[in-house]
Amino acid sequence: MKPAPFEYVAPTSVAEAVAALSTAGGDAKVLAGGQSLVPLMNLRLARPAVVVDINRVAGLDAIGVRSGLLSVGALVRHADLAAHPDVAGWPLLRDALALIGHPAIRNRGTVGGSIAHADPAAELPAVLSVLGGSVMAVGPRGTREIPAGDLFLGYLTTALAADEILTEVRFPALPGAAGSAFVEFARRHGDFALVGAAAVVSLGRGGKVADARLSLIGVGPGPVGVDLAPLAGKPGAEETWTAGGELAAAACEPDSDLHGPAEYRRRLAGVMAGRALARAAERAR
């Protein structure tokens, strides 16, 4: 199929992009990598009156580290970020980037686009959430920072206003002694994950759990955070990570679909969570 007719705008600055979005009155879509938007338009599941192509906007492809944050411009491609030397200090992000689609998708897809699209099976929203990161958004009312906890509102829905553009994604660094891991299960390599888990674990004196964080994908309308407070003070052992998996399974409410019933996804969430926590703990030692 072909997309419905639309007006094409190619701004060269953030201000021009914001103006185009404002003028469209909520009936515009931002085009970055196009890996999600273009298929939706071709199927006519999305019919924006205006497409605002931000690929010519200067300054949105920068990568840098400052004050313990990895700053990633909205237009940075997945493959470019994965190859950047600064990502070595963010192993959880590096793990997640390797799981995104196929090379062609990683070469074109953008970090900002993945976050703003907010697909519940996408890896980067879970990474941003479990690290406690944030995004910068620019609109007619100025610039604001949106924490990950406030950003993801539901299925394909974020707190970004219709006339705002996401310009930067900020990933905080892990504490020095923490380990992390991202694991997922997909029917075929490169497919959307049926379930995935991003984990961060810190071990304290005696190898006991000092801190543990977990975010799931594929089992809710967005990244699903899991309260792992019951694991605090327990030994960093297999039974502890199994218990973490049980907490994860209880925390999610997946829907049934053509890939499997809800109970299957819930059980899979527990398995993926346990594996992610165990791997993160190994890297924390």
N, C-alpha and C positions, 0 to 999 in steps of 0.2 A: 504493500500500500504506500501511498504518498501522504505527506502531512497536509493538513488543511492550510489554506492560504494564511500567510502571516507577513507582518512588516519586519524587515531585518535592519537592526541598528548595530553599528560597530564603533563604540566610543573608544577614545584613546586616553581617557583619564577616568579616575574614580568618580569625579564630580559629574562628568558627562554620563557615566553609567547610571548614577543615582537619578539624574534628571530624566533620563529615558524611562526608568522604572516608575518614577513619580508621574510622568505624563501619561503612562499607560493605565493608570488608575487601578492597579491590581491585576491587570490582564496581560502581564508580561512574564517571561521566564529568562533566567540568565543561562547563557551557553558558555561552558568552559571546555571540558574535555568531550562532552556530548555523549558519553558512554551510557547514560541513563535517559537523558532528555530526548535524544534523537530517536531511539527505538520507540519510546512512548508516543512521540509525535507521528512517527510513521504508522503506528497502529491506531492513531487518532484517539488514544487514551488521554493525551494532553493536546489541547488546542489553544495555545496562547495567541493573542492578537499580535503581540510583539515579541521578537526574540532579540535579546541584548547580548551580543557576542563580546565578551570581555577579553578575548585573547590578545587584543592590541593595546590593552591598558598597561602602561609601564609600571614597574615596581611591584607587581604581584607574583613574581617568580623568585623571590629572594629566600635564602635559607641561612640562618645564623643562630648563634647561641649567645644569650645575654641573661645575666642574673639567674642562672640555673634553669632557664627555659630554652627549649628548642623552638625557634620562631620559623614557621613555614608559611610562605605566601600562598594565597588561594590558588594560583595557577601552577604551582609546582606539580609536575607529573610524578606519579607513583614511582616509576623507574628511576627518575632523577634523584628523588629523595632517598631511595634505597641505596643508590650508588654514592651518596654524599658522605664524606668522611665523618661529619659530625654525628651521623646516625649511630655510629659505633657506641656512643654513650647512651643510647636509647634502645637497648636490645629488644624490648617488647614491641616497639614500633617496627624495628627491623624484621622481627618474626612475622608480624601482621602483614607487612607490605609484600612479603614473599608469597602470601596466600591469596592475594587479590587476583582473581581472574587468570587470564593468560597474558603472555608478554605483550601482545598487541593492545590489550586493555590497559596494562600498566604503563605502556609507552604513551598513551593518549589521556587516560583518566587523570583527574587532578585531586589533590588532597582536599582542597576547599569544596570541590563538587561532591565528593563522597560524604563529607560531613554535612553539607547543606541538604543533600538529597535525603539523608537519614533513612536509608533502607534498613529494616530491622535485621537483615542478614549480613550487613556490611561490617568489615573488621575495624575500620578506623574510629567510628563512633564509640565502640567498646574500649579501645585504647585510650581515647580522650577521656572517657568517663572514669576508668579505673585509675588513671593517673591524676585525676582532678584538674584537667586542663581547661582551656577556655578558647573562645574565638573573639576576634575583633570584627565589628560590623559598622558600616558607614551608611548613613541615610540623611534625609533632609534635616533631621533634628541633631545631626552631629555624629560623633563616634562613641560607641559604647562597647564594653567588654561583657560577654555573656558566658558565665561559667557553664561547664558541661552539664552540671546538675540541673540547670535551668533551661538548657538549650533544646533538649529532645522532649517533645510534648506528646508524640504519638506516631502512628504509622505514617511515614513520609512527611512528618510535620515537625517544624522547629519553631523557636521563638523569634526567628528572623521575620521582620515585617516585609510586606510585599514591595516596599520601596527602599529596602536596605540591601546592601551587597556585603557578603562575607569577604574580608580582605586578608585575614591572617589567622592561623591556627597556632596555639601555644601549648606545647607539651612540657610539663614539668619533669625534672630529672628525678630518678629514684634515689632514696637514701643510699649512702655508700654500701651498706651491708645487705641491701635487699636484692632478691632475685626475682625474675619475671619469666613468664612463658605465655604463648598464645597457641592453643591447639583447636582444631576444628574437624568436623566430619562432613564430607560432601560425597555425593553419589559418584562423581568423577572429578579428577583434578581440574580445577578452574571453575567448577560449578559454584553457585551460591552454596554456602554452608547450610546444612540442615540445622546444626547446632555448633556453636563455638564458644570458647571461654578464654578470657584474658585474666591472668592472675599475677598478683604481686605478693611476695612473702618475705618477711623479715624474721630472723631467728635471733633470740637473745641468749642469755646465760644458760648453759646446759643444753643448748639446742632446742629450747622451747619457743613456741610461737610468740613473737612480740607483736607482730601485726600481719594481717592477711586481708587482701582485697580481691574482689572477683566481680567481673562483669560478663554477662552472657549475651550471645546473639542467636537469633533464629527462634526464640521462645517467647517473644512478646512484641509489642508494637514498636519497640526501640531497644537500646541496650538495657539489660536488666541487671541492676546491682543486687548483690547478695550480702546480707549482714552475716559476717563471719566472727562476730564478737565471741560466740561460744567456744571458738578454737583458741582464744588467748590463753597462754600459759600451758597449753598442752604440748607434749613432746612432738618434735618434727618427725613423725613416723607415719607409716602407711595407714594405720587406723585413723589417724587425725585427718588425713586427706580424704579418706573414705567418708568420714563424718562431714567434711566440707562439701563433698559431692551430694550427700543427703540433704544438706541445707540448701544447696543450689536447686535440687529437684523440687523441694518444697516451696521455693521462692518464686518459681515461674509458673505461668499459666498459658502454655502454648495452645494454638489452635490445631485442629486436624486439617490436613490438606491431602492432595494427591500423592504426596511423598510419604505419608504415614499418619497414623492417629496421634492425638495429643499425648496419650500416655507413652507412646514410643519416644517422642521428642523429650518428654519430661525425664524418662529414664536415661536417654542419651545425654541430656544436660548434666545429670549426676556423674556419669562416666567421664565426660569431657572436663568437667570442673575438677574432679579428683585427679585426673592426669595433669591438668594445668598447674594445680597447686603443688603436686609432687615434683614436677619438673622445675617450678619456680624455687621450691625449697632446696633442691639440689644445687641450683645456681647461686643460692644465698650462702652456701657453706664456705 
